[in-house]
Amino acid sequence: MGDLHFLELTVLAELIRTRKISPVAATRQQLNRIAALDGTLASYAVVTAERAMAEARAAEADIVAGRYRGPLHGVPLAVKDLFWTRDMPTAAGTTIHKRFEPAEDATAVRRLREAGAVLLGKLQMTEGAYSDHHPQITPPRNPWNADYWPGISSSGPGVAVAAGLCFGALASDTGGSIRWPSAANGLTGVKPTWGRVSRHGVFDLAPSLDHIGPMARSVADAAALFTAVAGADPADPTALQEPVASIAAMPNQSIGGLKIGVDRDWGRKDVDPQVLAILDDAERVLSALGAEFVEVQVPDVTQAVADWAPNCAVEAAVAHRATYPARRAEYGPVLSMVLEAGRALSGLDYQEVLLRRMAFRGRMRALFGNIDLLLVPAHPFAPLSLKRMGTMGLQPKLIARLQAYTAPFNMTGQPTLTLPGGFSSDGLPIAFQMVAADLGEATLIRAGIAFQSATDWHRRHPAL
């Protein structure tokens, strides 16, 4: 029980299935750890201790009675605080919605419950899922080093999973919000194909850019979470219809013959040497496992990264029109600035953004005609200190550099997998990304499982 909090989700699931650990004991241990550590880490917006214990007891009764539902049954999880959860607050990092209690669960939350998961509570996030926390909210702190950036906007999920305060989490990614906190906290994150997971009951930042996916300790864990929540949803007509059975089958770990593209120019442009070393090591590992690396030329992403900001701003302005500008004084300065920019953009200028985005998507899809995956940095920096970050939303050049390897794949909607690949000279995690063609989650998971079978970066944990 002493090391229970850092078990991988899939390992805990097997212990629960074989009744070596009870959901009640696992949940109680997690709640005790949250009580002991989260006053400093600030990863939770809401902890629902009584409800979690009731769900754990129900899960234990079902399992004892032979009604085992699968690898999430009885496992304590948490979700980013933009997922609707019935009869408990869902604030989306704002103060405006701090008393909002939905009458229903988001589809993804409902599917977690149907899989038997225990919900510990809601995880803190930046205001409206943009770049900065509301001034009245205490930002989560990186458990590896509190002086360093924990990633955004899924700051709470990154900190909680890394610190052993839940066994996995659901999050969202509009421009890097699964990938940055996964990288900063040494986690595995899946940003699925756009529409692969229903957005029903999830607060919008920018609906055509928003992706819903898991953050976890391993690829196998992330696959279990993804499998549980993905799929068509009548409540979300934009959710894709393709089945996810191939993911549930846990693809074979062999990656012999898999073609992985690398761009020796764009993939290394203005990238910190420590990040380059991680990429080189990942390439060596994957090559030794049988992957074939192919040199490619990625379409120029400069305009796509620049277009992400107005695209996001217009959609965010629509998402907030019921409360902004009517309640402008209750918004933080950074999100207000974004909403103002969205409201000011002309229809003609916005249409040009959309047309350029369509063309970029087509060029990127053509690239994947000859490769299975693309290997790129998660971001070009070594781990960033909070002093360096400052108020991120007021540093457009920093945002553009940070988004160079993330925002393009929100603009295209392609799936990505973020993997821990080593550590900086300061002892902070560094990650890399793999990108697939649309609906390529099975290929990503196959490659990720192979990589993690040959490395142990994902099993390193902060000393708390």
HELIX and SHEET records of a PDB file:
HELIX    1   1 LEU A    4  PHE A    6  5                                   3    
HELIX    2   2 LEU A    9  ARG A   17  1                                   9    
HELIX    3   3 PRO A   23  LEU A   41  1                                  19    
HELIX    4   4 ALA A   49  VAL A   64  1                                  16    
HELIX    5   5 THR A  107  GLU A  114  1                                   8    
HELIX    6   6 GLU A  127  ALA A  129  5                                   3    
HELIX    7   7 SER A  155  ALA A  162  1                                   8    
HELIX    8   8 ARG A  179  ASN A  185  1                                   7    
HELIX    9   9 VAL A  219  VAL A  229  1                                  11    
HELIX   10  10 ALA A  245  ALA A  248  1                                   4    
HELIX   11  11 TRP A  266  ARG A  268  5                                   3    
HELIX   12  12 PRO A  273  ALA A  288  1                                  16    
HELIX   13  13 THR A  302  ALA A  319  1                                  18    
HELIX   14  14 ARG A  328  GLU A  330  5                                   3    
HELIX   15  15 PRO A  333  ALA A  344  1                                  12    
HELIX   16  16 GLY A  347  LEU A  367  1                                  21    
HELIX   17  17 LEU A  386  MET A  389  1                                   4    
HELIX   18  18 MET A  392  LEU A  394  5                                   3    
HELIX   19  19 PRO A  396  LEU A  402  1                                   7    
HELIX   20  20 GLN A  403  TYR A  405  5                                   3    
HELIX   21  21 PRO A  408  THR A  412  1                                   5    
HELIX   22  22 GLU A  441  ALA A  454  1                                  14    
HELIX   23  23 TRP A  457  ARG A  459  5                                   3    
SHEET    1   A11 TYR A  44  VAL A  47  0                                        
SHEET    2   A11 VAL A 118  LEU A 123 -1                                        
SHEET    3   A11 PRO A  76  LYS A  80  1                                        
SHEET    4   A11 ALA A 169  ASP A 173  1                                        
SHEET    5   A11 HIS A 211  ALA A 216 -1                                        
SHEET    6   A11 THR A 188  LYS A 191 -1                                        
SHEET    7   A11 THR A 416  PHE A 423 -1                                        
SHEET    8   A11 PRO A 429  ALA A 436 -1                                        
SHEET    9   A11 LEU A 373  PRO A 377 -1                                        
SHEET   10   A11 LYS A 259  VAL A 262  1                                        
SHEET   11   A11 GLU A 292  GLU A 295  1                                        
END                                                                             
